[in-house]
C-alpha cells in the first residue's frame, strides 16, 4: 500500500510543481504590464484602466492559484514552536491530521460559501464598474474556486505523503 500512497503523492505533487512553474511566468507579464503603465502615466500622461485591472487580475491569479504550490513548497506560515522539535513521524501526524481536519474542511467551506457569489457573477456576466475596465469580473471571482481546487489537490497529496511516511516508519518499527 505504501507504494500506492507514494505514487499518488508524487503524481499530484508533480502536477502542482508544473502548474506552479507555469503560473510563475504570470509575474513576469505582470511586471511588464506595470512597467508599461508607469511609463505611459508619467511620460505621456496617459492611463489605461483595463491595463491596471489586468495587473490586478494577474496578481489575483498568481496569489490564489499558487496556494497549492506554496503548500507543496512548505511556504505557508506555521507557528512551529513545538513542530520544529518533533521527529519526522510526529510531523507527519501533525500534517496528516491538520490536512484532514483543518485544511480540507476549510477548502470545502470556502467552496460552498463562495459558490452562490461566483454563480451570481456568472449569471449576469459581471463587468468592471470602471469605465474602460475589463468585462470579466466573473472570471476574477472564479479564481476563488481555482484556489480551493489548487490547495485541495496538494492537500490530498500531502495526506498521501504523510500516510506513506507513517507507513514506512511503523513498518520499520515492527521489524
Buried (B, 14 or more C-beta within 10 A) or exposed (E): EEEEBBEBBBEBBEBBBEBBEEBEEBBEEBEEBBEBBEEBBEEEEEEBEEBBBBBBBBBBBBEBBBBBBBBBEEEEEEEEEEEEEEEEBBBBBBBBEBBBEEBBEBBEEBBEEBEEEBEEBEEEEBEBEEEEBBEBBBBBBBBBBBBBBBBBBBBBBBBBBBBBBBBBBEEEEEE
